[in-house]
Amino acid sequence: MHRHPEAERRIRDEFDALVNLTSDELAAWLETPESRKVGMVRRGEAESVGRQSARRILAMRAKPVEDLADADYDHMKKVIGYCRRHLAQRPPVLRMGGDVTHTRWRYSLMNWGHDPLRGRISG
């Protein structure tokens, strides 16, 4: 199934707006103990879903746009959905202006490429 070029551009634009860590920053984040401590690990796997997603994000970013496959766009949509849901689930104490710097909530988002300290995406 191939998407219309305009639909692909919209997906890329939203993905790029949400994934606000650079590839270098995301790769460095994956090396931290904090990254390893958060996220759901599927039965039989050693790495969380978010960390697996981060590796996929890094691989997609290494490709020219014209080489992105339908599976890449599907993953971009998954990242968009996760980030939007997780941002909407900001813990109540943090909604009151609390410091999110050292929270599992932030660390989980960072595994998906989004650092909420860089500004919140509305919508």
C-alpha positions in Angstrom: 0.0 0.0 0.0 1.6 3.2 -1.1 0.4 6.5 0.4 -0.2 9.7 -1.5 2.9 12.0 -1.4 1.0 14.7 0.5 -0.1 12.2 3.2 3.5 11.0 3.5 4.7 14.6 3.9 2.1 15.3 6.6 3.2 12.2 8.5 6.9 13.2 8.2 6.2 16.7 9.3 4.3 15.6 12.4 6.9 13.0 13.2 9.7 15.5 12.8 7.9 18.0 15.1 7.4 15.4 17.8 10.8 13.6 17.6 12.8 16.5 18.9 16.0 14.7 19.8 18.7 14.7 17.1 20.0 11.3 16.0 23.2 11.9 18.0 21.2 12.9 21.1 18.9 9.8 20.8 21.8 7.5 20.3 23.6 8.9 23.3 20.4 8.7 25.4 20.1 5.0 24.6 23.5 4.5 26.3 22.2 5.8 29.7 21.0 3.7 32.6 17.9 5.9 32.7 16.9 4.8 29.2 17.2 1.2 30.2 15.1 1.5 33.3 11.8 2.5 31.7 9.3 1.0 29.3 7.5 -2.2 28.7 9.5 -5.3 27.7 7.6 -7.9 25.8 7.9 -11.5 27.0 10.9 -13.1 25.5 12.6 -9.8 24.6 15.5 -8.1 26.3 14.8 -4.5 25.4 11.8 -2.2 25.9 9.4 -1.4 23.1 10.5 2.3 23.4 14.2 1.5 23.0 13.4 -0.7 20.0 11.5 2.2 18.6 14.4 4.5 19.1 16.7 2.2 17.1 14.1 2.2 14.3 13.9 6.0 14.4 17.7 6.1 14.0 17.6 3.7 11.1 14.8 5.7 9.4 16.6 9.0 9.8 19.7 7.5 8.1 17.6 6.9 4.9 16.9 9.4 2.2 13.2 10.3 2.1 12.6 8.6 -1.2 13.9 5.3 0.3 11.3 5.3 3.2 9.0 2.3 2.9 5.4 1.9 4.0 6.6 0.1 7.2 8.7 3.3 8.0 5.6 5.5 7.6 3.6 3.0 9.8 6.3 3.3 12.5 6.2 7.1 12.2 2.5 7.0 12.9 3.1 4.7 15.9 5.6 7.1 17.3 3.2 10.0 16.7 0.4 8.2 18.5 2.6 7.1 21.4 4.0 10.6 22.0 0.7 12.3 21.8 -1.0 9.8 24.2 2.0 10.0 26.6 2.1 13.8 26.6 -1.7 13.8 27.3 -1.1 11.5 30.3 1.3 13.9 32.0 1.1 13.0 35.7 -1.1 15.3 37.8 1.6 16.6 40.0 3.6 17.5 36.9 0.7 19.3 35.4 1.0 21.9 38.2 4.4 22.9 36.9 6.4 20.3 38.8 9.9 19.4 37.6 9.8 16.6 35.0 13.6 16.4 34.6 14.2 13.1 36.4 10.9 11.3 35.9 10.1 8.0 34.4 7.4 9.8 32.3 10.1 12.0 30.6 12.5 9.1 30.2 9.9 7.0 28.5 9.1 9.8 26.1 12.8 10.2 25.4 13.0 6.5 24.4 10.5 7.5 21.7 12.6 10.5 20.6 10.7 13.3 22.4 12.1 15.4 25.2 9.2 17.2 26.9 11.7 19.8 28.3 12.1 21.1 24.8 8.6 22.4 24.6 5.3 20.7 24.4 3.5 19.9 21.1 -0.1 21.1 21.3 -3.0 19.3 19.9 
